[in-house]
């Protein structure tokens, strides 16, 4: 897990350097949001690799925050709630289509 923390610090350092040169406006709050966005994005990717639809919400939150920080979209509180709710519904729908039950996967882990 230390490589994840290292990746977050490298990306944060790059954006602070860009902010200090005036290439990108980066403040304290933006740096905090970058850490959150990278954390959500990476955890979503890793969860999707392990169990496909389970990391979709985290990945979508991270992607929405990155797009907001790059200035491509405006994202208020209720729009953010809509993004989370929509991503959760899509993840839930895909999960039920591929065979989730009430308790997750119906596969017995102990019989191989």
C-alpha positions in Angstrom: 0.0 0.0 0.0 3.0 2.3 0.3 3.2 2.6 -3.5 -0.3 4.0 -3.5 0.7 6.7 -1.0 3.8 7.4 -3.0 1.8 7.8 -6.2 -0.6 10.2 -4.4 2.3 12.2 -3.2 4.1 12.4 -6.6 0.9 13.6 -8.3 0.2 16.1 -5.6 3.8 17.4 -5.8 3.5 17.8 -9.6 0.3 19.9 -9.2 1.9 22.0 -6.4 4.9 22.6 -8.7 2.5 23.6 -11.6 0.7 25.9 -9.2 3.9 27.6 -8.0 5.0 28.3 -11.6 1.6 29.7 -12.4 0.7 27.0 -14.9 -2.3 25.8 -12.9 -4.1 27.5 -10.1 -3.6 25.1 -7.1 -4.5 26.1 -3.6 -4.7 24.2 -0.3 -8.4 23.1 -0.9 -7.5 22.0 -4.5 -4.6 19.9 -3.2 -6.9 18.3 -0.7 -9.5 17.5 -3.4 -6.7 16.1 -5.6 -5.8 13.6 -2.9 -9.4 12.6 -2.4 -10.0 12.3 -6.2 -6.9 10.1 -6.7 -7.7 8.0 -3.7 -11.3 7.3 -4.9 -10.1 6.8 -8.5 -7.4 4.3 -7.6 -9.5 2.4 -5.1 -12.3 2.2 -7.7 -10.0 0.8 -10.4 -8.5 -1.8 -8.0 -12.0 -2.9 -6.8 -13.2 -3.1 -10.4 -10.3 -5.3 -11.3 -11.0 -7.7 -8.4 -14.8 -7.7 -8.5 -16.1 -5.9 -11.6 -19.0 -3.6 -10.8 -18.0 -3.0 -7.1 -15.6 -0.2 -7.7 -17.7 1.7 -10.2 -19.0 4.3 -7.7 -15.6 5.1 -6.3 -14.1 5.4 -9.8 -17.0 7.7 -10.9 -16.5 9.9 -7.8 -12.8 10.2 -8.5 -13.4 11.0 -12.2 -16.0 13.6 -11.4 -13.7 15.3 -8.9 -10.8 15.3 -11.4 -13.0 16.8 -14.1 -14.1 19.5 -11.6 -10.6 20.3 -10.6 -9.5 20.6 -14.2 -12.3 23.0 -14.8 -14.2 21.1 -17.4 -17.4 20.8 -15.3 -19.1 22.7 -12.5 -20.1 20.5 -9.6 -22.2 21.7 -6.8 -23.3 19.7 -3.8 -26.6 18.4 -5.3 -24.9 17.7 -8.6 -22.3 15.7 -6.7 -25.1 13.8 -4.8 -26.7 13.1 -8.3 -23.4 11.7 -9.6 -23.0 9.4 -6.6 -26.7 8.2 -6.8 -26.5 7.7 -10.5 -23.2 5.7 -10.3 -24.6 3.7 -7.4 -27.7 2.8 -9.4 -25.6 1.8 -12.5 -23.3 -0.3 -10.3 -26.3 -2.0 -8.7 -28.0 -2.7 -12.0 -24.9 -4.2 -13.5 -24.4 -6.3 -10.4 -27.9 -7.7 -10.6 -27.5 -8.4 -14.3 -24.4 -10.4 -13.8 -25.7 -12.4 -10.9 -25.4 -10.6 -7.6 -27.9 -11.8 -5.0 -28.8 -10.2 -1.7 -25.5 -11.3 -0.1 -23.2 -10.6 -3.0 -22.0 -13.4 -5.2 -23.8 -16.7 -4.9 -20.6 -18.7 -5.4 -19.4 -20.8 -2.6 -15.8 -19.8 -1.7 -14.9 -23.0 0.1 -15.7 -25.5 -2.7 -13.0 -25.5 -5.4 
